[in-house]
Amino acid sequence: MKIALLGIGTVGSGVREQLSACADIEVRRVLVRREIPELGSLATRAIDDILGDARIDAVVEVMGGEHPALEYVLRALRAGKDVVTANKLMLSEHLEELLEAARAGGARLKIDASVGGGIPYLFNLARAARTGGMQSLFGIVNGTTNLILDTMQVEGADFADVLAQAQRAGYAEADPSADIDGGDARAKLCVAAAVGLGAILRPADVDVAGIRTIALGDVRLFQQMRRVCRLLVRADRLDGDHLAACVEPTLVLPGDLEAAVHRNDNLIGYVERSAGLQYFFGQGAGKSPTAFNVVMGLRDLIDGAIDPLGAPLRRAEVDNSHLVRRYYVRTSAPLGVQAERIGEVGGAPAYLTEPLSADGMHAHARDLRKADPQLFFAGVRA
């Protein structure tokens, strides 16, 4: 197999390194944004040099971001070239368009590396989904937020300090918004819902809350409550073409598996009617783990392995009225819902609400933030 790499950053360089041990996969071209002398004649700045080369069988997209990655991948698929991508943002926003381009070009789209880094989650989720008995998906899918939350709770460190440490260590981007505001986790949830539940979700319809406003005082209250905070995703199959789907900080019990996930690891699971609860654990990001899953995608193309997106997909509506739980809320604004006051953080009262639906809590939080941008809330697992 002859391939082209679109991008040679962290993951792209990892893919190239791992492919050096694969005698049957050859990197023929590398799309670059700047001169990289060590690539020699492999490098090109023109996508047409890749798409017009009939000898290239597959394209590996590891540029990241929505554009121009989307346009390049669409053209590659329509040209009949298979594509392997780790780009969860592009997939979550444009999956239908990408699949239509693949059908039109008779090409295959491999997406296993887009959720869970090196964890073989989507591949196994696709196998299990063939039974039609998939009921729910959930877990920790963002290593940066897990690293921040874990360090705050284990070391008693402040959010800003931990974020700065994560940025210096390369775990967090210079602009960490996608991670700490929950957008990265939401994109991964949408991709997983397509694979496991056969549902196309609009990311904008998924309720999302991040950890940007968490304070050390919140963490101390969690410890008094004997709880551990993790950023979790969840999607549940409902009746008809409706799913419950949300991303939010959640206070889990110390004995729950999520509480034992430390540093930047991920823990992703599903519930299938016959198999029950299944979990997958490992490094959810990073150069080598993600590159490994990309290379496995190329191997799957060679071997003709199961396609995670082989089943027909349908558009689904989000209905979070079925997700009901108590919420921890810290805000200086008048709360406006029935709740027990349990403490104070930086002069702002902290509450434990009576049971609320997820859509109700997220809508209420959007209103409260107009008066208190520093509001923080988290679901409380019973």
PLY file of the C-alpha trace (Angstrom):
ply
format ascii 1.0
element vertex 382
property float x
property float y
property float z
element edge 381
property int vertex1
property int vertex2
end_header
0.00 0.00 0.00
1.24 3.50 -0.88
-0.05 6.37 1.23
0.18 10.12 1.68
0.30 11.93 5.01
-1.65 15.16 5.36
0.31 16.75 8.18
3.55 15.84 9.89
3.02 17.23 13.38
2.93 15.22 16.59
0.69 12.40 15.38
1.88 12.53 11.76
5.50 12.11 12.76
4.48 9.24 15.01
2.70 7.54 12.13
5.73 7.90 9.89
8.02 6.48 12.59
5.79 3.45 13.16
5.39 2.82 9.44
9.17 2.58 9.08
8.81 -0.97 10.43
6.04 -1.88 7.95
7.48 -3.28 4.73
4.09 -3.33 2.98
3.11 0.32 3.63
5.08 3.08 1.95
4.77 6.82 2.62
4.92 8.33 -0.86
4.08 12.00 -0.19
3.70 14.29 2.84
1.62 17.47 2.70
3.40 20.22 4.64
2.72 23.84 5.48
6.39 24.85 5.66
9.67 23.58 4.35
10.99 20.47 6.13
14.35 19.68 4.49
14.67 16.20 5.98
11.58 15.06 4.06
13.28 15.76 0.75
11.18 14.87 -2.30
8.42 13.40 -0.10
7.26 16.88 0.87
4.70 18.90 -1.06
2.58 21.94 -0.35
0.10 21.10 -3.10
-2.77 18.71 -2.34
-3.14 18.10 -6.07
0.26 16.38 -6.08
-1.33 13.76 -3.83
-4.84 13.54 -5.25
-3.52 13.38 -8.81
-1.09 10.54 -8.07
-2.79 7.29 -9.09
-0.16 5.28 -7.24
-1.36 6.57 -3.86
-3.96 4.21 -2.43
-4.83 5.94 0.85
-4.57 9.29 2.57
-3.87 9.70 6.30
-5.30 12.99 7.56
-3.59 14.12 10.77
-3.71 17.88 10.23
-6.43 18.43 12.80
-8.96 21.23 12.77
-11.98 21.59 10.53
-10.50 23.42 7.53
-8.78 22.78 5.19
-8.80 19.17 6.41
-12.46 18.73 5.43
-11.96 19.93 1.87
-8.88 17.74 1.38
-10.55 14.63 2.77
-13.70 15.14 0.70
-11.63 15.46 -2.46
-9.59 12.38 -1.59
-12.69 10.25 -0.97
-14.37 11.44 -4.18
-11.15 10.58 -6.02
-11.47 7.01 -4.76
-8.67 7.17 -2.21
-9.29 5.54 1.18
-8.90 7.87 4.15
-7.73 7.24 7.70
-8.33 10.15 10.08
-8.09 11.00 13.77
-9.99 14.28 13.28
-12.96 14.11 15.68
-13.99 17.74 15.09
-14.26 17.26 11.34
-16.08 13.95 11.76
-18.58 15.22 14.32
-19.58 18.22 12.22
-19.51 16.67 8.72
-19.95 12.91 9.02
-22.89 12.63 6.61
-21.09 14.64 3.94
-17.93 12.56 4.37
-19.80 9.27 4.09
-21.59 10.46 0.97
-18.24 11.40 -0.57
-16.88 7.95 0.29
-19.87 6.27 -1.37
-19.54 8.46 -4.45
-15.85 7.62 -4.82
-16.08 3.97 -3.81
-13.62 4.69 -0.99
-13.43 3.71 2.68
-13.25 6.02 5.69
-11.44 4.73 8.80
-12.01 6.71 11.99
-10.89 4.45 14.86
-8.17 6.86 16.05
-10.61 9.76 16.49
-11.90 8.58 19.89
-9.73 7.19 22.64
-6.27 7.72 21.13
-4.66 4.28 21.20
-7.62 2.53 22.86
-9.37 0.03 20.53
-12.74 1.47 21.48
-14.51 2.34 18.22
-13.39 -0.90 16.57
-14.92 -3.01 19.33
-17.92 -0.72 19.67
-18.68 -1.30 15.99
-18.50 -5.09 16.46
-20.87 -4.97 19.42
-23.26 -2.58 17.67
-23.98 -5.16 14.96
-26.31 -6.95 17.41
-28.67 -3.98 17.52
-28.61 -4.19 21.31
-26.45 -1.19 22.14
-28.08 0.83 24.91
-25.64 3.48 26.10
-22.12 4.92 25.76
-20.19 6.80 28.42
-16.87 7.57 30.01
-13.80 9.78 30.25
-12.65 10.73 26.75
-10.50 13.83 27.33
-7.10 13.28 28.90
-6.32 16.97 29.46
-9.35 17.59 31.68
-8.81 14.34 33.54
-5.20 15.35 34.22
-6.33 18.73 35.55
-9.12 17.34 37.74
-6.99 14.49 39.05
-4.09 16.78 39.97
-6.36 19.29 41.68
-7.96 16.56 43.78
-4.83 14.55 44.57
-2.39 17.43 45.14
-4.75 20.19 46.24
-3.54 22.42 43.42
-5.33 25.41 41.91
-6.92 25.13 38.45
-4.85 27.87 36.85
-1.59 26.41 38.15
-2.42 22.89 36.98
-3.49 24.13 33.55
-0.23 26.05 33.17
1.73 22.93 34.16
-0.23 20.86 31.60
0.53 23.43 28.90
4.23 23.44 29.69
4.28 19.64 29.58
2.50 19.56 26.21
-0.70 17.95 27.52
-2.78 21.10 27.01
-2.85 23.43 24.02
-1.89 27.11 24.22
-5.63 27.72 23.76
-7.18 24.97 25.92
-10.80 25.95 25.21
-11.75 22.80 23.29
-10.65 20.67 26.24
-11.71 22.62 29.31
-15.03 23.81 27.84
-16.02 20.27 26.80
-16.00 20.72 23.01
-13.43 17.99 22.38
-15.39 15.53 24.53
-18.63 16.46 22.76
-17.10 15.83 19.33
-15.89 12.39 20.45
-19.31 11.57 21.90
-20.95 12.42 18.56
-18.53 10.16 16.68
-19.08 7.32 19.17
-22.86 7.72 18.90
-22.63 7.29 15.13
-20.62 4.08 15.51
-22.39 2.55 18.50
-25.94 3.84 18.22
-26.17 4.45 14.47
-27.15 8.05 15.15
-26.09 11.33 13.60
-26.12 13.98 16.31
-25.68 17.69 15.73
-22.95 18.71 18.19
-24.81 21.96 18.88
-27.76 19.92 20.22
-25.67 18.12 22.86
-25.73 19.77 26.29
-22.15 20.49 27.32
-20.50 21.90 30.43
-16.77 22.05 31.05
-14.41 22.65 33.95
-13.10 26.17 33.17
-14.65 27.67 36.33
-13.88 24.92 38.85
-12.15 26.21 41.99
-10.06 24.56 44.67
-12.84 25.36 47.13
-15.20 23.20 45.03
-12.73 20.33 45.26
-12.62 20.62 49.05
-16.40 20.40 49.19
-16.31 17.32 46.92
-13.95 15.69 49.39
-16.32 16.47 52.25
-19.08 14.85 50.18
-16.78 11.83 49.62
-16.96 12.29 45.87
-14.48 12.49 42.98
-15.04 14.86 40.04
-14.53 13.67 36.47
-15.63 15.12 33.11
-17.91 12.45 31.62
-19.74 11.95 28.35
-22.95 9.96 28.05
-25.39 8.93 25.32
-28.44 6.71 25.88
-30.77 5.16 23.35
-34.38 6.26 23.90
-37.55 5.45 22.00
-37.64 6.13 18.27
-35.06 8.52 16.85
-34.20 10.15 20.16
-31.06 9.95 22.28
-30.09 11.44 25.59
-26.62 12.96 25.14
-24.57 15.30 27.29
-21.10 16.23 28.52
-20.73 17.44 32.09
-18.55 17.28 35.19
-19.85 14.47 37.37
-19.24 13.62 41.02
-18.69 9.87 41.20
-18.23 7.61 44.20
-14.66 6.79 45.32
-15.28 3.12 44.48
-16.44 3.84 40.92
-14.01 2.94 38.15
-13.89 6.51 36.87
-12.50 7.66 40.23
-9.46 5.40 39.71
-8.57 6.92 36.31
-5.56 9.12 36.97
-3.44 11.59 35.03
-4.36 11.79 31.33
-5.79 8.29 30.87
-9.23 7.55 29.42
-11.92 5.08 30.44
-14.66 4.52 27.86
-17.51 2.06 28.03
-20.81 0.89 26.70
-23.78 -1.18 27.77
-25.03 -3.78 25.29
-28.20 -5.77 25.92
-26.52 -9.20 26.05
-22.90 -8.35 26.94
-23.80 -5.88 29.67
-21.28 -3.31 30.86
-17.92 -3.20 29.02
-15.01 -0.84 29.69
-11.86 0.10 27.72
-8.94 1.80 29.48
-5.69 3.34 28.27
-3.94 6.39 26.91
-6.52 8.51 25.15
-4.11 10.83 23.38
-0.46 11.38 22.59
1.92 10.80 19.73
2.51 7.06 19.92
-0.93 5.81 21.09
-2.88 7.80 18.49
-0.39 6.97 15.74
-0.76 3.29 16.65
-4.52 3.44 16.04
-3.93 5.26 12.74
-1.54 2.53 11.60
-4.08 -0.09 12.68
-6.59 1.70 10.45
-4.24 1.23 7.51
-3.82 -2.41 8.46
-7.60 -2.78 8.53
-7.80 -1.38 5.00
-5.26 -3.96 3.83
-7.00 -6.82 5.66
-10.56 -5.77 4.86
-11.48 -5.65 8.57
-14.83 -4.45 9.91
-15.80 -0.89 9.00
-16.96 1.09 12.06
-19.29 3.11 9.84
-20.62 0.26 7.75
-24.17 0.30 9.13
-26.81 2.78 7.92
-27.01 5.94 10.03
-30.06 8.02 10.90
-30.44 11.55 12.21
-31.37 11.63 15.89
-32.85 14.26 18.15
-31.48 14.91 21.64
-33.85 14.62 24.59
-32.15 15.02 27.96
-35.33 15.18 30.01
-34.79 11.51 30.88
-31.40 12.12 32.55
-32.41 13.08 36.09
-30.03 13.56 39.03
-29.08 15.96 41.80
-26.55 18.67 40.94
-23.79 20.42 42.81
-24.04 24.13 41.96
-21.80 26.96 43.15
-23.00 30.40 42.20
-23.32 33.93 43.56
-26.55 34.39 41.60
-29.96 33.54 43.14
-30.26 29.79 42.46
-33.95 29.67 41.69
-34.44 25.91 42.20
-35.01 23.79 45.30
-31.67 22.98 46.88
-29.77 22.47 50.12
-26.96 24.92 50.85
-23.86 22.86 51.69
-21.06 25.40 51.88
-19.35 28.41 50.38
-16.52 28.88 47.87
-14.86 32.27 47.52
-17.91 34.00 48.98
-20.35 32.20 46.65
-22.84 29.71 48.12
-22.66 26.06 47.06
-25.78 23.95 46.81
-26.97 20.40 46.31
-30.17 20.57 44.26
-33.20 18.37 44.33
-33.30 15.99 41.30
-33.28 17.88 37.98
-33.22 16.79 34.36
-29.98 17.40 32.49
-31.65 19.67 29.94
-33.28 21.63 32.74
-29.99 22.07 34.63
-28.02 23.11 31.54
-30.70 25.61 30.50
-30.86 27.01 34.03
-27.06 27.29 34.15
-27.05 29.28 30.90
-29.42 31.79 32.51
-27.46 31.93 35.77
-24.19 32.60 33.95
-25.57 35.91 32.70
-25.34 37.14 36.30
-22.45 34.88 37.42
-19.96 33.89 34.70
-17.95 31.97 37.33
-20.78 29.52 38.09
-19.73 25.87 38.30
-21.95 22.81 38.37
-21.55 19.05 38.30
-23.96 16.15 38.22
-23.99 13.91 41.30
-24.06 10.18 40.64
-26.36 8.37 43.06
0 1
1 2
2 3
3 4
4 5
5 6
6 7
7 8
8 9
9 10
10 11
11 12
12 13
13 14
14 15
15 16
16 17
17 18
18 19
19 20
20 21
21 22
22 23
23 24
24 25
25 26
26 27
27 28
28 29
29 30
30 31
31 32
32 33
33 34
34 35
35 36
36 37
37 38
38 39
39 40
40 41
41 42
42 43
43 44
44 45
45 46
46 47
47 48
48 49
49 50
50 51
51 52
52 53
53 54
54 55
55 56
56 57
57 58
58 59
59 60
60 61
61 62
62 63
63 64
64 65
65 66
66 67
67 68
68 69
69 70
70 71
71 72
72 73
73 74
74 75
75 76
76 77
77 78
78 79
79 80
80 81
81 82
82 83
83 84
84 85
85 86
86 87
87 88
88 89
89 90
90 91
91 92
92 93
93 94
94 95
95 96
96 97
97 98
98 99
99 100
100 101
101 102
102 103
103 104
104 105
105 106
106 107
107 108
108 109
109 110
110 111
111 112
112 113
113 114
114 115
115 116
116 117
117 118
118 119
119 120
120 121
121 122
122 123
123 124
124 125
125 126
126 127
127 128
128 129
129 130
130 131
131 132
132 133
133 134
134 135
135 136
136 137
137 138
138 139
139 140
140 141
141 142
142 143
143 144
144 145
145 146
146 147
147 148
148 149
149 150
150 151
151 152
152 153
153 154
154 155
155 156
156 157
157 158
158 159
159 160
160 161
161 162
162 163
163 164
164 165
165 166
166 167
167 168
168 169
169 170
170 171
171 172
172 173
173 174
174 175
175 176
176 177
177 178
178 179
179 180
180 181
181 182
182 183
183 184
184 185
185 186
186 187
187 188
188 189
189 190
190 191
191 192
192 193
193 194
194 195
195 196
196 197
197 198
198 199
199 200
200 201
201 202
202 203
203 204
204 205
205 206
206 207
207 208
208 209
209 210
210 211
211 212
212 213
213 214
214 215
215 216
216 217
217 218
218 219
219 220
220 221
221 222
222 223
223 224
224 225
225 226
226 227
227 228
228 229
229 230
230 231
231 232
232 233
233 234
234 235
235 236
236 237
237 238
238 239
239 240
240 241
241 242
242 243
243 244
244 245
245 246
246 247
247 248
248 249
249 250
250 251
251 252
252 253
253 254
254 255
255 256
256 257
257 258
258 259
259 260
260 261
261 262
262 263
263 264
264 265
265 266
266 267
267 268
268 269
269 270
270 271
271 272
272 273
273 274
274 275
275 276
276 277
277 278
278 279
279 280
280 281
281 282
282 283
283 284
284 285
285 286
286 287
287 288
288 289
289 290
290 291
291 292
292 293
293 294
294 295
295 296
296 297
297 298
298 299
299 300
300 301
301 302
302 303
303 304
304 305
305 306
306 307
307 308
308 309
309 310
310 311
311 312
312 313
313 314
314 315
315 316
316 317
317 318
318 319
319 320
320 321
321 322
322 323
323 324
324 325
325 326
326 327
327 328
328 329
329 330
330 331
331 332
332 333
333 334
334 335
335 336
336 337
337 338
338 339
339 340
340 341
341 342
342 343
343 344
344 345
345 346
346 347
347 348
348 349
349 350
350 351
351 352
352 353
353 354
354 355
355 356
356 357
357 358
358 359
359 360
360 361
361 362
362 363
363 364
364 365
365 366
366 367
367 368
368 369
369 370
370 371
371 372
372 373
373 374
374 375
375 376
376 377
377 378
378 379
379 380
380 381
